[in-house]
Amino acid sequence: MKLNRRYLRSIKENRSFYFASTVLTVVTLLLYFLFNIAGNAILTFSQEFYERNKREDAHFSAYMEIPQEELSELADTYGITLEKQRYINIETDGVTARIFDRTQTVDLYEITQGRDVAEDDEIVLSEGYAVENGVKVGDGMKIGRKKYTVSGFMQRPDYLYMLESEDDSYKNISTFYLCYMTDREFETLGDTGCQYLVRYHPDSDVMGFRKAVHERYYMRSYSAAEENPRITMVEQQAQMFIGMAYVLLCILPLVAVVLISIIISRKVKSEQRMIGTLSALGYKKGRLMLHYAGFAAIPGLVGGILTAVISMAAAQPMSEMGLQDYEPMRVLGRLNPLNALLGVVIPTLLYVAAALLSVRKLLKKDTVLLLNGNADGGKKKGKRLLAGRQISFRTKFALRSLLGNPLRSLVVLLGIFLGCFIMLLGQGFFDSIDHMGSAAAKEMGSFEHQYVLNEMLTENPYGGEAMLASAVEDAGGSRLSVIGTADSNPYLNFRDKDGNSVSLKEGYYITSLAQLTFGWQAGDQVTVYNPLSLEKKEIRIAGIIQNNVQKSILTTKALAAELTGLEENSFNCIVSDRALSIPEAKIAQESRRSDITDQAKTMTKQMNFLLQMMIGLGMIICIAAVYVAVNMLVTESRGNISMLKVLGYRDSQINKILLRIHHVLLPIGILLSVPCVYAAAHAFFLWMVEFGVMLMDTYIAPKSYLISILLTAGCYFGSLWLLRRKVKKVDMIESLKDNRE
């Protein structure tokens, strides 16, 4: 007898199992390939784009302007590339244009569509804003009082992640864009702000340069590329995608393996008579184990190869799916051959291992027991369950099926749980981000406008509430802001996690986000560094203020000035509940509290496709898992179905008896998924904090619960509907055959 002849026959007889198992494998592997392709495509593009367009290593501003000849002197002395860049923000109809003059050696811009400007009435603007707002090459755009023609779109290496302010939490492409015009036209715009762009080299004296600039020109701010979210978010998110891909490769197929392995083990047990016969005929243990491992390898091999083929064909659109947060980068998506191989090998090995263990366990039994189909002694307990109880036949049959076959019931429960979990998790992410806008705005304060000035003042001629805003670094170089304000600031309400009011007069407080990021606790003595002068200071943490939005030290203006080395009464930030008449040239950064709500709305809009994909994924997993498990129930109950037909039960009655058994697992699986979704979402949001993102609260809207429950129930009952024909195909003669376990 040649065992290999059984493969085609087995596949034909169990095609529904192989189909569902392959679908589960494909669905789980697709997420791995998606994140892997997207992450590598973004990482490769960003590295090449940065190098091609001379991305900065840092930028800074100073209270004293550095003359051009002294810029050259600093560059030669400290072995760096240093260039001045002027800019101006102009708001028109609620939209801010940040207009730069051209640079020659650092942070060049690249035309991505159309052409560069040639006339004074032409502009090029950042492509993300153009795409979001339907701006076309050749369209007219008003900036201030003048109308310009859009000659092209561009991208810039330090703005691939389009943040209006480095302190923003999410990109803004709805009310903010970058712009270039001719040098002659730029000079007509009036007073401009200025910053200095730096590129370091292997022999650069970085610390010497920073100290010299601060001593001679008094730095107002310094931002290294490693601390600039406009730059870091690109590579960090690419690395996050790649990391998630490998986590998914291990976790999601492993979940599928739990389901498929249970089914494989039961299928192997159902063939114990065949295994006993083959063993009696002289087939060695190793030969039988390899034979049944071949059956288990089929869904892994077919699913892995099919997923790799689909991924290679769809690599480009899959890569572009990961670009929702960035400017429209021209990435090149491709599937790495090694990753494709891993996607095939890992699930296959796990499936094979499940089959080998099952066969090995059976082969330890006595051959006579295998030939009689009695190797699984525990099944008799299930058959005798509730034998002496006076309850209805349908109830007894259902309880025997549920409790007498716990692994089969577990497969159904896992399918329901996973389907609802994934659908609810996707909607939970969506709802949490949408809810973040209002929650974060509330934690920031009650002001609407915030102005960061490009100079220090001691008198406030503009109105609003004056504050001192600066920054420090910890020992590892990570930055956190310092905010000095009065206890009587009407726009800020400082409270601890218990809701108690906090007085800043007691010392230096940190926000709860800073506590989470740095691990500092109330009472700790910590060392911080002035990022401008590089001097270090010891401070004691007086307490924790509840604020998961800002990573900050909060204190009085006097203590903030002492910490940052500024004059006691100086300030550089004003908050107000209305717009203030501050000259544009005096403003380094302007933001509105409502911006964070707009950012949240933009984020949820960009995530809509990902949400739909996760819902679809959950539905497929739920349908496939329930279908496989209940199909296994029907297959194992062929004798009982046949007997019921002999006794006169109609197919519709048998369907009710057989297919309603697992209804009780539906609410249990759904209820179990809810706390797991909250735990998973919270863990994910905590992980995102490491990438410089605020800590979001997990929030799921009632509508999302309803959608997830209805979809899960629909998938469950849909699977049962598909299986009705299985009952119909069972012949009455089955009960007359002596082939049951």
N, C-alpha and C positions, 0 to 999 in steps of 0.2 A: 504493500500500500504506500503510495507516495503522498506524503502529507501536504505538499505544496498545492495539490489539486483542490484542497479544501478552501484556499484563499478566495477564489472567485465565487464559489458557492456561498461562502460565509458572507462576503460583501453583499451579494445579491439578496440573501435572506435577511440581512441586518442593515440594509441601505439607509433606513431612517436614522439608526444609531450613528452610522458613519457620517451621514450628512450633517446631523445636528452637532456632533462632536467637532467636525471640521469647521462648521460655522462658528462655534464657540472659540476655537483656536484662532481663526482668522480675525474675529472681532477683537479679541484681546491683544493679538500681536500688532494689529493695525495702529493702536495707540503708541506702542513702542516705536514702530517705524516712523510714525508721524512726528513725535517729539525729537527723535534722533535726527531725522532728515532736516527738520526745521532748525534745530539747534546748531548743527554743523554748517548749514547754509548761511545762517546769520553770522556765525563766528568767522567763517572764511571771508565773507564779504566785508565785514567791519574791519578786519585786520588789513585787508588789501586797500580798502577805501581810506582808512586812517593814514597808512603809509603814503598813498598816492597824493593825498591832499594835506600832508604835513600837520597832522593833528597836534594840538598843543599838549604839553606836559603839565602846564599850569597857566592860570591867568591871575592877575592881581590888579588892584587899583591903589592909588596913593593920593594923599591930600595935597601933595605938591606935584605939579607936573614935571616930568623928566624931559629935559631938552634933548633934541635928536642926537647931538654930538655926544651927550653923556650916555645915551642908550648904547651907542657904538662902543664907548669906553667900557661900560659894564659887560657887554657881550664879549669883548676881547679879554678882559681881566678874568672873568670867571668861566670862560669856555662854553658859552651858551648861545642860542639864537634868541634874540629879543626884538619884538616889534610892537609899536604902538597901534592901537585901533580905536578910532572914534565911532560913536554910534548915537542914535537918538530914537526915542520912542514917540510915535505920533498916533494918537487915538482919533479914529474917525467913525462916527456912528456906532460906538461901542466895540469897535475892533481895533486892536493895537498892532501897528506895524513897527517892527524894530529894524531900523535902517542902518546898515554898516557901510563904512568906507572900505575900499579894497585893501587887502594885505598882500604882501609879496612872498613871504617866507613861512608864515604860520597860519593855520586854519584857512586854507584856500577854499573856494567854493567851486562846485562842479555843475555844469549845465546838464540837466537830465532830459530836457525836452525843449524844443524851440532853439533859440540862440541867445547870446549875451546881448546886453544893451549896447546900442550904437548912437542913439539920439537922446537928448535931454528929457524928452517926454516919454521915455521907455523905462520899464523896470523888469527885473526878474524877481520872482518870489519863491518861497519854500513850497515844494510840491505837495506836501501833506495837506496844507490849507487849501490849495487849489483843488485837489481831488475831493476833499470833504465838502467844499462849498460850490463845486461845479464851475470853477473858473477855467476858461480855455485860453490857449495862446491866441493873442489878438484881441482879447477882451479889454475893456476899459475899466480902470480901478481908480477910485478917488482916495488920495492921501492928503489929509488936511484940506486945503482949499483947491488943490490942483488935481486934475485928472491925468492919469498915465495909461499908456498902452502896455499890456503884458507881452513882452517879447519871448519869454521862456520861463522855465521852472529850474530850480537849482536845489542842491543839497550841500550841507556843510558838515564837516566831521565832528564838531563839538555840539551839533544840534540834531543828530540822528534821532534822538529821543527828545521830542519837542516840548520842553518845559519853558514856560514863560519866566519862572523863577526857579532857582536851584532848590528852593524849599518846597516847591509844589509836589504833590503826591502823584499826579498823573498828567499826561501830556495835554496840551491845549492846542487843537487845530481848528477850533470853531471860532475863536475870537482873538487869535494871535498868529502872526506870521513874520518871517524874516524877509528882508527886501534889500536889493542892491540897485543903484542907479549910477549914472555917469558921475565922475569925480566933480565935474563942473556943477552939476545939479545938486550934488550932496552939499557943496559949499553954500548953497542958497538957503539951506534949512535952518540956519541960525545956530545958537549955542548948542553944543553937543557934549555928551559925556565921553569919557575915555577909559580904556583899560589897556593892560599890557599883556601880551601873549608870549609865552616862553616855551622853548624846546630845549631839553637838556641832552647832553651827550655823555658817553662813558667817562670822559675826563673832566666833566663839569664840577665846579665847587658849589654845590647847591646851597649848603648851609651858609657859606660865606656870602654868597650872592643875596640870599634872603635877609641876612642881618645887615648887609651894607645898604640895601634899598630901604629897609625900615629906619635905619639910623639917619640916612640922608634925606629921604623923601616922605617918611612916615606912611607906611602902608595902611590903607583903609580896609582892605580885604585881600585874602590870598586863598585861592582854591586850586588844589592839585587835581590832576585828571582822575586820580584814584578816589577822590572824594566828590567828584562832580557827577551827579546822577544823569545829566544829559549824555555823558560818555559811558559811565559804568553800567547803566541799566542795559545797554545793548549787549555787552559781553556777559554780564551777569545773568541776564535772562537766557542768553544762548547756552551758558553753562548749566543753568537751571533746567532748561529743556533736555539737555543731554543727560543730566543726572536723573531727571524724572523718567527718561526713556529706560535707563537701566533698572530703576526701581520697578517700573511697570513690567519690564521683561521678566523680573523675578516674581512679582506679586500677582499680576493679573493672570498670566498663564498658570501660575500655581493654583489660583482659585479655580480655574477651569479644570486643572488636573484633579483637584479634590472631587469635583463633580464627575469627571470622566473616569477617574480611577475607581470610584465606588461602583460605577456601572460596569467597568471592565472586570472588576473582581467578581461581581455578581454573574456576569456572563461566563466567566471562567468556571465558577461554581456550578452554573447550569449545565456545563459540559463535563461534569465529574465522571459520568458513565463512560463518555468517550475517552477521557484521560485514563480512567481505570483500564479500559479495553486496550488502549495503545500501550500502556505500561505492561499489561499482561502479555502482550504480543512481543515484548522485548525492547521497546523503544526506551532509550536511556533518559534519565532525568534531565540532563542538559539539553538533549534534542527536543524534548517536549516543551521545556521552558522557552527555548528559542523560537519554536513554532508559534506558541501563543503570544510571545513578544512581538512577532511579526504582525499579528492582528492589531495589537495596541499601537504599533508604530504608524499605522496607516493614517489616522487623523492628524498625527503630529507632522508627518512628512508632507502629506497633501496640503494641510492647512498652512504649514510654514512656507512651502514652495509657492502656493497660490498667493499668500500674502506678500511674499517678496516680489512676485511678478506684478501684482497690482500696485505695489509701492513704487517699483521702478517706473511703471507706466505713468503713475500719478505723482512722481517725485516733485515736479515743479509746482503744481498747485498746492501740494501738501506743504512745501516749503513756504510758500507765500501766505499760507494760513497762519504761520507764526509771526507774521509781520504786522499784526493788527495794532501793536503799540508804537510802531516806528514810522519814520518817513518811508515812502514807497521805494524801498531798496531793490535793486536789480540783482537778486540773489540767484544762484545756480543750484538747484536742488538735485541731489543724486543720492542713491542708496549705496552706502559703503558695503562692499562684498563681504567683509568680515562680519558686519552687523547682520546682513542677510543670512549668513551661515549660522550665526548664533540664534537667530529667530527660528531657524529650522531645527537645529540640533537640541536646544534646551527643552522645548516642549516634548519632542520625540523621546528624548532620554527619560524624562519624567513619566511619560505614558508607559514606556517599556518597563521602567522600574516597577510601576504599579502592577503590571501583568506578571512580571517575573516573581514578585513577592506572593501574589495570589496563587500561581501554579505551584510554587515551591511549598507553600503552606498545605495545599491539597495533596501533593505527592508524599507528604509526611504521614498521611492517613493510610490505613490498611487498604490494599487493593480490592479486597472483597467488599468493603464498605463503599468504595468508589463505584464498583460494578453494580451495586444495589442502589446507588444514588443516595446513600445514607451517611455520607462523610460529614455533612453539616448537621450534627445532632441537635443543634439549637433550634432548627426549624420546627421540630415536633412540638416544642413549647408553644410556638406561635399558633400551631394548628389546634392545640387543646385549650388556648386562651378563652376564658369565660364559658367553658364547656358546660358547667353546671348552673349557669345563670339563666333565669327566665326573662330574657330580653328579646327584642325583635331580631329577626334574621339579618336585616339590613344593618342595624347597629352593631351586632356581633361581628358581621363580616368586615365592616369598616374598621372596628377597633382591632381586629386580628391583623388586618392589612397594615394599619398604622404602627401598632406596637410590636407585632411579630416580625416586621421588616424595617427596623429603625434606620438602616443605611439608605434604603430607598426613600423613606420619608424625609431623611436629611437632605437628599438631593433636591426634592421638591421645595423644602424650606429654604435651602441655600439659593435656589433659582429665584424664588419670590423675593428673598432678602436682597440679593445682589441687584436684581432688576430695579426694585424700589430704591435701594441705596444709591445707585448711580444716577438715576433720574432725579432724586431729591437732592443729591449732592450738587449736581449741575445747577439746579434752580436755587439751591442755597448759596452757592457762589454768586450767582446773578443778583439775588435779593440782598445779600450782605453788602455787595459793592454799591448797589443802588441806595441802600439804607445808610451806607457810610457817609454819603454827601451831607445829609442833614445832621447826623450824629457828630461828624467831625467839625462841621461849622459851629455847632453848639459848644463843643469843647474848646474851640479856639477863642471864643468870646462873643460879645454882642456887637462889636464894631462891624462896619461894612467896608470901610476903606483903610488900607494900610500903606503908608509911604515910608520907604527907606531912603534917606537922603545921602547924597555923595559928599557931605561935609558935616562936621560936628558943629552944633549950635549950643549956646547957653541960654538964649532967649527964644521964645516961640511966637513969631508974628503971624502964624497961619491958623491957629486954633487947633481943636482936637486935643488929644492927650499925648504928651511927649514921653518917649521911652528910650532907653539905651539898648541897642541890639548889636551884639558882637558874637564872637565864637571862641571856643577853646578846643584843644585836642586832648585825648587821653594818652597814656603811655604808648599805646599801640598806633597812634596817629589818626584814630577815628575822631571825627569832628562832632561837636554838639554845640548848639547855639546858647548864648547867654542873653537873657532878657532882664533888664533892670527897669522897674516901674514902681509906682507908688501903690500902697495898700488901698488908697482911695480911688484907684483907676476905675471909672464907672463901667468900662467895657470888659473888664476881666473879673472873674469870680473864682478865686482859688479855693479848692476843696480837696480833702484827702479821699481815699477810697471809701470811707464810711460816710461821706457827705458833710463832714465837719469843716467849718471855715478855717482857713489857714492865713496867718499873718506873716508876710515876708520879712518883717523886722527881726524875726528870730534867726535869720541867717540864710544860708544857701539851700534851696529846695531843688529837687530834680523831678521831672515828670515821670509818670509810671512807664512811659515808653523808654526813657533813658535808663530807668532801673532795670527793665527787661533786657535792654541791649548791653549794658555794661556790668550788670550784676551788683551794682552798688546798693547799699541799704542805709536806712536812717541811722545816724551815729557813726558811719564810716568816715575815716580820714583818707581822702583821695588826693592824688597828684594830677594836676592839669597843666597844660602848656599853652602859652600865648602863641597862636599860629603866626603872628607877625614878628614879634621880637624873639620868639622861641624861649622865653623865660618860663620857668616852672613855678607853680605855687601850690601850697597845700591848703585844702579847704575841708571843712567838716559838713557832711550832709545832715541838714536839720530835719528833713522829712521828705515825704513823697506826695506830690500833687497829682491827682487823677487827671491824666491827659495822655491818651494813647495816639495822639496825632503828631505832637511835636517832641523831638528829642532835645530837651533843653534843660538849662539851669535857670531857675527863676529866683530873683532876689530884688533888693532895693536898688535904685539907681546908684546910690553911693557905693554899695558893696560891689555892684557890677563894674563900676568905674575902677575901683581898687583892684578887682580881679584882672581886668583887661589893661590896666595901666593908663587910663584916661582921666581927664579932669572930672572932679566930683559932680559938677552940675551940668556936664555935657550930655547931649542926646543926639541921636541921628535917626529916630523913627517916630512917626506920628500915626496914631489910629483915631478914626472918627466914624460917626454914624452917617456922615454925608461927605460928598466930594469937596476937597479943599482947593483953594486957588494957590497952588505951589508952582513956581516956574518949572517947566519941563526939564530945563538944564540942571536943576537942583535935585532931581529925582533919580536915584540909582535904580530903584525898583518900586513898582506900584502893583498892588494886588487887592482883590476884593474878596471878602469872606464868601460871597456866593460863587466864586470861581471853583471852589472845591466841590460844590454841588454840580456845577456844569461839568467838571472833570469826571465825576462819578457817572453822570448821564452819558458822557462820551464813551467811557469805559464799558458800560453795559451795552451800549449800541454796538461797539466793536466785538463784544463777546457773544452776540446773539447767535452767530453760526456755531460757535463752540458749544453753547447751551443746547442747540438743536441736535448736535452730534452726540452729546452725552445722553440726551433723552433717547435718541435712536439706539445707542449702544445698550442702554439699560433694557429697552424693550426687546432687543434681539436676544440678550442673555436670558431674560426671563422666559421668553417663548421657547428658546432652545432647551434650557435646563428642564423646564416643566414637561416639555414634549418628550424628552429622552427618558425622564423618570417615569412618567405615566405610561409611556410606550413599553417600558420595562415591566411595569405592573400588568399590562394587558398580556404581554408575551408570557410572563410567568403564571398567569391565571387562565391560560387557554383551556385547561382541563375543566376549571370551574365554570368558565363561560359556556363551554360546550354542554356541561351538565345542566346549567340553567336553561339552555335552549331545549334540551331533552324534556325538562320539567314544564315546558310551555311558556317560559318567559319570552316576551318580545324583545327585539333589539333595543328599543327605546327604554324599556324597563331595566335591561341589563346595563345600559349606559348610565342610568341614574344610580344603580347600585355600585357600579365599579368606578365611575369617573368622579363621583361626589365624595369619595373617601377623604381626599386631601383638602377639602374646603376649609376645614378648621385651621390649616396651616397658613392660609392666605392672610388673615388678620395678624397672626403671630409673626409672620415674616415681615409684614409692613411695620408693626410696632417695634420690632427689634431693630429695624433699619434707622429709626429716628434718632435714638441716642448715639448710634454709631456715626451718623452723618454729622451731628454736632461735634463729636470728638474728632473726626477726620478733618472737618473744616477748620476747627480751632487749631489743630496741629499744623495744618497747611498755612494758616495765617501767621502762626508763630514762626514758621520756617521763613515766610516771606519777609519778616522783620529783619532777618540777616541780610537781605538784599536792599535794605534802606527804606522799606515800605512801612507805613503806619500799621499798627495792630488793629485789624478790623474785628468788630463784634460779629459773631455768627447770628444771622437773622434769616428766618424762613417765613415768607408771607403765607397767610391762610390759603390763598389761591394756589400756591405751589404745592401745599399738602394735598389739596383736592385733586390737582392735575396728576400728581404722582400716584396717588391711591387709585384713581380711575384708570390710568394707563396700566398700572400693575395688574389690577383686576381684569382689565380688558385682555392683557397678554395671557394671563392665567386661563381665563375662560376660552380665549381663542385657541390655545394649545389643546384644551380638552375637545373643542369642536373639531379640530383637525384629526383627532384620534378616534372619533366615532366610527369611522369606516373600518378601523382595525377590529372592532368587536363584530361588525357585520361579516367580516371575512372568516371568522372562526366557524368551523363545521361541527355539527352535532356528533360526528363520528370520533372527534378528539377524545371524548370522555370514555370511549370504549377501548382506547389504546392504553397500554400499560407503560406510558413513557413519562409519567410525572414523578417529580421528586417526592 
